[in-house]
């Protein structure tokens, strides 16, 4: 079991390497690129049949609009959900796991590009290369190198414009987080529990260590010589972290309540001040586009004081709230404003959004967790002001114009009415059927 965990760690959290990609021939084919393992690779034409051997690579491909060209993925590739749909439909073949992708299975798919990852797959990469298959190896060591990989795949697959637009969006989000965490007057000590039996965390030179630093915290095991040190409870108690992160996902296995009941842990500052958080591990450990979601969420829990009050996203959008706000994204193409609110369970978040009219088509509509929410809207010549309240814990908010807003669920307030109407119709039909039966029987 321990060996399997370590294998997964090597795959999921690549150790720092000295290689960065270099594009030698622009977007003209054939082109020569250098991947993260220092290999010079010739790509003769835009790939049409692509195999991914890591979830992060799959996320990159689908985010760049290459999903229809993906013909093979690992059994761990589960995002976006469209991946699983295409597997069920037989349009994508599962080629094994991270550590054991099937060489013959991949070759049988006749790919013109395989996007591989991690030092664990170096022999696999060599074997594919010997079979004449074009292979690119991705092994980013931090969030900046994830961006490099997005650009690399965009260049190779003739998706340069899409990659540039994505990178510009991610850059704005990255700069926004760093601009806010740069104002922090302290760096809280953070403990991220990677595994619970045995206890494991992150040392320096790992993606999560990089994220913690950029989010305005300090990893309590940053100085560990091992990238994924095996630790014990006494070490954590002694280091007394201000914040504790528990992952939700494959690597997570302990509930927050069980976690806080560990002997001696009630004296840890994070436990005493109720600063133990559960975060989606896939947005923190998969080196793909969603890593920016993880950075934003991590920064918001480490420094909530920097992500509350009035936040000027830009000159056109300003949001004021009494809760913590992060992951603010305005989608130019869809004209939608998205953001996430987190707060104390059961508390009420008050939100005031000021947005220029030119950013929306029609009057503003607020959707919270996929359900239309009641909101008051006022306006002047140039701006809408949207006000609404919502119970917190965590809420996903979308604001769009009435001409652009996507499909949403029926508001909870009218669901009982719809159910009552449906029940009444069924009851009415049942009564009419019974009446016809009696009438027919009486006529016989």
N, C-alpha and C positions, 0 to 999 in steps of 0.2 A: 504493500500500500504506500509506504514511504517513498519507494522508488518511483511509483507512478506519479505521485505528487511532484517530485523533483523534475521528472520528465516534463510534466505539464508546465512547471514554472519556467523551464528553459525555453519552452515553446512560446509561452504567453508573454513573458517578460524578458526580451532579449537583453543580454549584457552589452555594455558599451563596446562598439567596434570603432575602428578608425576610418571606415570607408563611408563616403558620400557619393551619390550618383552624379554623373556628369553626362550631359547630352552633347554629343559631338557633331550632330548633323541636322539640328533643327527638327522640323517635322517632315522632311523629305525622306523618301524610301529609295534604297535601303538606308537605314540609319544604324549607327553604332552607339551603344550606351554602356555605361559602367554601373553595375548594380551595387547593392550594399555589401556584397562579399568581395568586391574588387574585380569582378569578372567582366571582361569586355564581351558584349553580346550584340550580334547583328540581327536586326529585325528587317526583313525584306519587304513586308507589306502590312497594311493594317490588319490586325488579327480578327478572325471571324469565329474561331472556336477556341474558347479560353477555359482553362482549368485553374481553380484556386485551391491551394493546400493549407489555407488558414482563414479563420473567420474574419480577421481584420482585412485581409486581401479581398474577400468576398464583399465586405461592406464598401470598400473603396470602389470596386468595379461597378456595383449597383448604384452607388451614389453618383458616379460619372455617367450613368445612363447606358452601361454596357451589359445589363442583366440578360438581355436576349441573346448575347453572344457567349454567355457562360454555360458550359456543357458539363462541368464536373466540379464538385465541392466536397469538403470533408463532412463527416457526420456531426461536427460541432458548429457548422455554419448555419445560423438560425436567424440572421438579421440581414436585410429587412425581411418581414414575414413572407414577402413574395418569393424568397428563396425556397422556403418549405412548400409553398404552393406549386412551384415549378418542379420540385422533386416529386411531389405526389402525382403531378400530371405526366411524369416521365420525360420532361424536357431537360432535366438536370440529373446526372448520375452521381451517387455518393461513392467516392473513391477510397474511403477508409478514414483514418484519424490523422492527427498531427504527426505522431511518431511513426505511423505505419501506413502511409498512403500506398495503394497498390500500384506498382510500376506498370504491370501489364494492363491493369484497369485504366490507367491514365493513357497509355499508348493506344489502347483500343478505341479511345474516343477521338483519335486523330486530331489532337489540338495543334493549332499553329502558335499558341503561347501558353505556357504554364507559369503562373505567378506563385512562387514558392516562398518559404520563410524559415527563419531560425537556423542556428548552427546544427540542430539535430537533423536537418534535411539535406546537409551538404552531400552525403553519399547518394541520396536520392536524386539531387540535382545533377551530379556527375553521371549517374546511370541514364538519366533522361537525355543529357547532352550527348552521350555515346550512342544513343538511339536516334540521333538527329533531330531531337525536339528542342525548340527554342524555349529557354527557361530564364526568367528574371527572378532574382532573390531579393526580398525585402527584409530588412532587419533594423528598423529605426530604434534609436536609443532614447529619444526624447520627443516632445511634442513638435519641435521645430523640424525634426527629420521626418515626422509623419507628413508634414506639408511637402517636403521634398519628394516623398513617394507618390503623393497625389499628382504632383506635376509630372513625375516620371511616367506613371501609367497613362496620364492624359496625353503625353507626347507620343508614347509608343502606340497607343490605340487611336490616334487621330481624334482625340477629344481635348485638344489644347484649350479651346475657348471655354468649354465646360469646366475644365480644371482651373483655369484662371478665375472664372467667376466664383467657383467654390472657395478657392484660396483667398480671394478678396473678402468674401463673407466671413470665413474663419479668422482671417487676420483682424477684422474689425472686432470680433468677439474676444480674441486673444488680447488685443490692445486694451479693450475695455476692462477686462479683468485685471491686467497688470497696472493700468492707470489707477484703479481703485485700491488694489492691494499695496500699491506703492505709497499710499497715504497712511498705511498702518503704523501705529506707534509701538506695536509689540508683535512678536512672532510666537504664537502659542505652540506648545509642544504637542505633537500629534503622534498617536500610536495607531497604525493600521494593522489589524490582525489578518494576516494572510491565510493562516490555517490554524486549527485548534487542537490537533492531536497528531504530532507534537505541535506546540505553539511555534508559529513562524511569523516573521514580519519581513520588511524590506530594508535592505541596507542602502548605501549610496550607489550611484551609477545605475539606477533602475528608473523605469518610466514613472512609477508611483512616487519615488523620492523626488523626481523632477517636478511632478505635478504639485506635491505638497509645498515645495519651495516657492513655486510660482503662484500658488494660492495664498501665500503669506504666512505659512507655518514652517515649523522645523521638525523634521522626522527624528524621533528619539533614537532611532538606530541608524542614522545617517553615517556615523563613523564606523559602522561594522565593516570589516574587510570582506565579509561574505555578502553577495547580493541578496540572498534570501536566508538570513540567519535563523537557526533554531534557537529559541529562547526559552525562558521559564517565567512563571508568575512573579517570582521575587524580583527579576530584572525589571519587569514592567512597573511593579509597585515602587521600586527604588527610583526609577526615572520619573514617576508621577506625572503622566501626561495630562495636559489641559483638555484635550479632545481625543476621543477614541472613535475609530471608524470600523464598523463591522460590515463586511461585504454581503450582499444578497446575490446569490447565483451559485454556480458550480462549486466555488471555493468556500462559500459560506456554509456554516453548519450549526451555529449557536445562536439562540434567540437572545434578544437584548435583555430580557428578564433573567435568563439563566446566566448570562454573561456577568451581570451585576451582582449575582449571588456568590461568585467565586470567593473563597476565603481571602480576606485581607483587601479585597478590591473596593470595598465600601469606603476605604480611606483615600482612594485615588481621587485627585481633584476633578477629573472628568466625570466620575460617577457621582461625587458629592454635588456637583453643580448641574447634573442632568445634561451633560454634553457628550452623550454616547449616541452616535448616529448610524443608521443603516443606509448604505448607498449601493446603487446598482454597480456591481463590480465590472460588468462588461463595458461601461462607459469610462472606466478607470484603467483597465488593463489591456484592452484590445487597441493596438496602435492604429486606429482608423479615424474617420471623421468624427465619430461620437466621443472621442477622447476630449473634445472641446466641451461637450455636455458635462463630462466628468469634472473638468477643470472648473467650470462655472459653478457647479453644485458644491464642489469641495471648497472653493473660495467663499461661497455664501455661508457654509456652516462654520468655517474657521473664523471669518470676520463678518458676522451678520450686521454689525454696526455700519459697515461700509456699503451695504446693499439694502438699506432701508431709508426712509425719509423721502426726499425728492431726488430722483435720479434723472439727469438729462442724458437720454440716449444719444441724441444729436439736437441740432437746432430746431428740428421739426417735431420731435417727440419728447415729452416729459412725463414721468410717472411719479406720483406721490403715494406712498403707502405706509401703514404702521407695521407691516410685516416685512419679511425678508424677500427680496426680489432678485431673480437671476435668469439667465438664459433668455435675454431680450433679443429678439430677432425680428427685423422687418423684412418681409419677402417682397422685393420690388416687382417681381413678375406676377405674383398672385395678389399683391396689395393687401397683405395680411400682416398684422402685428401679433407676435407670439411672445409670451413670457410665462415664467413659473413663479408661484408664490408659495412660500413655506412659512409655517408659524406654529405656535403652540396648539396642540390638539384641543378643539372646542372653542378656541378664541375666534374673534371676528376680525377679518381683514377688511379695512376700508381702503379703496383704491380710487385714485383720481388720475385720469389719463388725458393729457392735452396733446392733440395731434392735428397737424395741418390738413385742411380739407383735401388738398391735391393728392394726398396719399391714399385716399379712400374713394370708392365710387358708390355713391348713395350714403344714406345715414348709417352711423355705426351700429353694429350688432355685436353683442358680447356672448361668447360661448365659453363655458367653464367645464372642463372635463367632458367635452363633447355634447353638452346640454346648453341650450339657449338660456341665458340668465337675464333677469330683469336689471335694467340700468337706466339712469336718467341721463339725458343728452341735452346739452345746451350748446349754443354756437354763436360766434361773431362772424365777421366778414371772412376771416382766414382760417379759423380753427374750430374744431369740435372739442368739447370738454365732456368726457364720459365718466360717470361716477357709479360705482357699485360696491356692494358688500358681499363677502362670502366667508363661510366658516373655513378655518385653516386646518392644516396639517401639511398637505401639499395639493396644489391646484394648478392645472394647466389651463392657461387663458389664451383665447384667440379673439382678436378684434378685427373686424373687416367691414367693408361697406355692404349695404343690402344687395348690391348688384354682383358682388364677388364672393360673398360668404359661402363656404362649402356646406355640404349636407351635414345636418346635425340631428341629434336625437330629439325626441319630443320632450318639452319641458316637464319636469316631474310634477309640476302643479296641475297639469291637465291630463296626466296619465290616468288618474282615477275616473275622470269623466269619460275618456275614451273606452276604458275597460267597462264602465257601466253601460255605455251605449252599445258596445259589442255584445255584452251579456243580454241586454234588452232585446236586441235584434234576434239573437239565437233563441231566447225565450219565446218571442213572438212567433217565430217560425215553428217552434215546437208546438205551441198552442194551436196554430192554424192547421198543422198536420193532424193533430188529435181530433180537431173539429171535422176535418174532411173524412177521417176514418169513421167517426161516429155517423156522419151523414150518409156515407156509402153503405155502412152496415144497416142503417135504418131503412135505406131504400131497397135492400135485398128482400 
